[in-house]
Amino acid sequence: MAAFARRTGLSPAVENPQRYLWTDAFAVCNFLELFERTIDQGHRRYATELIDQVHSVLGRFRRDEGRAGWISGLNDETGRNYPTAGGLRIGKPLKERGVDEVIDEQLEWDRDGQYFHYLTKWMHALCQAAFVMRSREYAQWAGDLAHTAFKSFMRRSGSGKPIGVYWKMSTDLSRPLVPAMGLHDALDGFVTFREVQHAIAKVSGDAEADELGEASETLFALCEHGQWATGDPLGIGGLLFDACRLCQLVGQKNGRQLRLLEDVMQGSEYGLMIMLQTGYLKQPAEHRLAFRELGLAIGLRAVPIIARTFQNERKAFGSRPSLLRSIDLLLPYERLSDEIIDLWLPYAELPDESWRAHQDINEVMLATAMAPSTFLSVGERIS
């Protein structure tokens, strides 16, 4: 993480730091984890400086875009006080596609804009910062970002009924860049919004804080009866991350949410079986992407937490044989986390060309997989 800080211009700070929202969300949680383990104020400083730098860089328009200032349109002083009000850019190397440009599906992966599932990762990082630092400001910034994301990314029918979540929007959130909808975006949004509600209520001391209630219910309605199974390792890891957070939100459970938790765990289970049957993890390392597998490793680290939470909160969960079955089937596969880490750790120490192509995201997610307690928490750190 210290090498990441130097390499990306965090510390020592440089004029044009290299910020990327997904990677930086994991990095904030890692620095908070290091601070919690060591009480070294340097790690705490890394986390706060990274948050500030992300907002200063990704909360503003690119220098090569012909626009300047906060993407929210707020003036400089107000923008600093509400840095997430306009959302946050991805941080891709190329500027977003112009209004009159024809979409190039391959090139679009390298173009800037805003991703819903990156915004939710940043909301999660801000919530963790709010708890570790007892900061109402971080929790409120997460809430501001949730409001903006819901308002801008919600896809509606001609009659105005919500039907899904756009996958990618323009930097100023005025138009969808990719009209498709992410497979798990509504689920990720629902769980993250519940986490933001939880953080605001806990950190502010206001148990009635529920400004995201309507947005959460709308996203939850999109999740009911969803099909979650995927053979993508990063997708499976994301499902387990969502399940881990959902099961920890004690006091916010009800029958419908518990059924969703069961469905997500079953989807994780089926997806893992699909992936293993394809022999994905038996391919040569040069044909694989480390960060996608490390996402799975992080998700598998969540399974024992889900199991402990289920056992400790049996009264809240009630009789859930389907959930217990999924937990029992997934628990033995936690060992895959160690196998994935053992495979990729030597590449972090002696990187080859393929590792360097995604070095920041690979190394930050490797660090999370090795010490995931803060990342997998929704409040108090999990031991």
Secondary structure, DSSP 8 states (H G I E B T S, - for coil): -HHHHHHTTTTTT-SS----HHHHHHHHHHHHHHHHHH--HHHHHHHHHHHHHHHHHHTB--TTSS--SBTT---HHHHHHSTTTT------SB----TTS---HHHHTTB-SEEHHHHHHHHHHHHHHHHHHT-HHHHHHHHHHHHHHHHHHEEE-TTS-EEEEEEEE-TTSSSEEEEEE-SSHHHHHHHHHHHHHHHHHHHH--TT--TTHHHHHHHHHHHTT-------HHHHHHHHHHHHHHHH-TTS--HHHHHHHHHHHHHHHHHHHHHHHTTGGGS-GGGS-HHHHHHHHHHHHTHHHHHHHHHHTHHHH---HHHHHHHHHHGGGGHHHHHHHHHHHHHHHS--HHHHTTHHHHHHHHHHHHS-TTTT-SSS---
